Amino acid sequence: MLGQIVNIYYENIKVINGICRGYEIKCFFVWQPSVYTLTDNSLHEREKKIRKDTPRSDYTKLTSMIFADWRSKHYNITDLTNSLDTKLPTDQFYNDWCHLTREGNLLVAKALAKKFRF
């Protein structure tokens, strides 16, 4: 099943990239962190509950499969899963398993800016 998800992901990227090329827009594709890409000891108690209540045990494997696929380099997918690695367990940056708070989004945006030197 994960292989199908990877293929659907890249089919979507292909379509979006085609639209961007058609309008002469440069696309940036980013794989963001989630509560599943962080270590247990960096999660806030509420985030641990979110992870427990919405189990997606294959998410880390899916992330690995996305970047192991040759298309990740073809479309230059930027891996930001480590952009919150310095997160303290007292910080709560997730509203749910994948949607960041304002503060969490700011940290991811800063990491993205570093990658592209904005």
Kinemage of the C-alpha trace (Angstrom):
@kinemage 1
@onewidth
@group {chain A} dominant
@subgroup {mainchain}
@vectorlist {calphas} color= white
{ca met a 1} P 0.000 0.000 0.000
{ca leu a 2} L 2.825 2.449 0.762
{ca gly a 3} L 4.198 1.968 -2.735
{ca gln a 4} L 0.843 3.087 -4.130
{ca ile a 5} L 0.883 6.171 -1.920
{ca val a 6} L 4.397 7.027 -3.150
{ca asn a 7} L 3.276 6.673 -6.769
{ca ile a 8} L 0.167 8.808 -6.224
{ca tyr a 9} L 2.294 11.441 -4.475
{ca tyr a 10} L 4.671 11.634 -7.426
{ca glu a 11} L 1.844 11.652 -9.956
{ca asn a 12} L 0.427 14.681 -8.132
{ca ile a 13} L 3.858 16.333 -8.114
{ca lys a 14} L 4.162 15.659 -11.856
{ca val a 15} L 0.828 17.404 -12.540
{ca ile a 16} L 1.632 20.379 -10.305
{ca asn a 17} L 5.080 20.686 -11.856
{ca gly a 18} L 3.536 20.631 -15.335
{ca ile a 19} L 1.142 23.427 -14.407
{ca cys a 20} L 3.997 25.470 -12.963
{ca arg a 21} L 6.100 24.988 -16.100
{ca gly a 22} L 3.134 26.027 -18.220
{ca tyr a 23} L 2.945 29.333 -16.332
{ca glu a 24} L 6.739 29.659 -16.079
{ca ile a 25} L 6.630 29.385 -12.292
{ca lys a 26} L 9.407 27.723 -10.313
{ca cys a 27} L 7.932 25.068 -7.988
{ca phe a 28} L 9.403 24.099 -4.628
{ca phe a 29} L 8.266 20.778 -3.227
{ca val a 30} L 8.741 20.288 0.510
{ca trp a 31} L 8.253 17.293 2.794
{ca gln a 32} L 7.508 18.762 6.225
{ca pro a 33} L 7.971 17.228 9.651
{ca ser a 34} L 5.106 15.572 11.491
{ca val a 35} L 4.706 14.172 14.989
{ca tyr a 36} L 5.916 10.879 13.450
{ca thr a 37} L 9.233 12.282 12.229
{ca leu a 38} L 10.197 13.608 15.681
{ca thr a 39} L 11.627 11.639 18.572
{ca asp a 40} L 9.398 10.787 21.532
{ca asn a 41} L 11.555 12.769 23.933
{ca ser a 42} L 11.071 15.995 21.926
{ca leu a 43} L 7.264 15.809 21.908
{ca his a 44} L 5.034 17.825 24.217
{ca glu a 45} L 2.639 15.697 26.293
{ca arg a 46} L -0.293 16.803 24.094
{ca glu a 47} L 1.674 15.865 20.960
{ca lys a 48} L 2.382 12.421 22.417
{ca lys a 49} L -1.368 12.019 22.916
{ca ile a 50} L -1.982 13.117 19.317
{ca arg a 51} L 0.531 10.529 18.084
{ca lys a 52} L -1.066 7.833 20.230
{ca asp a 53} L -4.632 8.751 19.202
{ca thr a 54} L -3.897 8.963 15.456
{ca pro a 55} L -1.522 6.062 14.839
{ca arg a 56} L 0.212 6.170 11.505
{ca ser a 57} L 2.977 3.719 12.218
{ca asp a 58} L 4.045 3.575 8.570
{ca tyr a 59} L 4.599 7.331 8.198
{ca thr a 60} L 8.339 7.165 8.915
{ca lys a 61} L 8.677 4.347 6.390
{ca leu a 62} L 6.641 6.357 3.865
{ca thr a 63} L 8.989 9.302 4.367
{ca ser a 64} L 11.977 7.022 3.712
{ca met a 65} L 10.320 5.609 0.598
{ca ile a 66} L 9.592 9.097 -0.760
{ca phe a 67} L 13.282 10.029 -0.556
{ca ala a 68} L 14.561 6.640 -1.710
{ca asp a 69} L 12.576 7.043 -4.932
{ca trp a 70} L 14.521 8.494 -7.898
{ca arg a 71} L 11.763 11.058 -8.438
{ca ser a 72} L 12.667 12.859 -5.216
{ca lys a 73} L 15.840 14.043 -6.929
{ca his a 74} L 14.123 14.632 -10.272
{ca tyr a 75} L 11.615 17.003 -8.640
{ca asn a 76} L 14.144 18.245 -6.078
{ca ile a 77} L 11.950 17.443 -3.066
{ca thr a 78} L 13.268 19.334 -0.036
{ca asp a 79} L 13.345 17.283 3.153
{ca leu a 80} L 12.460 19.459 6.144
{ca thr a 81} L 11.620 16.597 8.490
{ca asn a 82} L 14.583 17.585 10.652
{ca ser a 83} L 13.649 21.282 10.837
{ca leu a 84} L 12.196 20.812 14.322
{ca asp a 85} L 14.947 18.555 15.669
{ca thr a 86} L 15.915 21.168 18.267
{ca lys a 87} L 12.328 21.308 19.528
{ca leu a 88} L 12.011 21.053 23.287
{ca pro a 89} L 9.334 18.864 24.904
{ca thr a 90} L 7.953 22.013 26.545
{ca asp a 91} L 7.160 23.422 23.079
{ca gln a 92} L 3.884 22.474 21.484
{ca phe a 93} L 4.121 22.983 17.714
{ca tyr a 94} L 1.383 20.641 16.451
{ca asn a 95} L -2.379 21.119 16.373
{ca asp a 96} L -2.781 17.572 15.052
{ca trp a 97} L -0.418 14.949 13.627
{ca cys a 98} L 0.678 17.079 10.667
{ca his a 99} L -0.636 20.636 11.073
{ca leu a 100} L 1.742 23.000 12.783
{ca thr a 101} L 0.977 25.908 15.046
{ca arg a 102} L 2.023 29.411 14.032
{ca glu a 103} L 5.309 28.979 15.923
{ca gly a 104} L 5.987 25.608 14.320
{ca asn a 105} L 5.311 26.998 10.851
{ca leu a 106} L 7.716 29.848 11.544
{ca leu a 107} L 10.517 27.392 12.389
{ca val a 108} L 9.837 25.360 9.246
{ca ala a 109} L 9.777 28.582 7.179
{ca lys a 110} L 13.133 29.604 8.655
{ca ala a 111} L 14.585 26.198 7.778
{ca leu a 112} L 13.233 26.556 4.243
{ca ala a 113} L 14.713 30.045 3.948
{ca lys a 114} L 18.119 28.650 4.969
{ca lys a 115} L 17.896 25.970 2.284
{ca phe a 116} L 17.190 28.556 -0.390
{ca arg a 117} L 19.105 31.421 1.237
{ca phe a 118} L 16.191 33.871 1.269
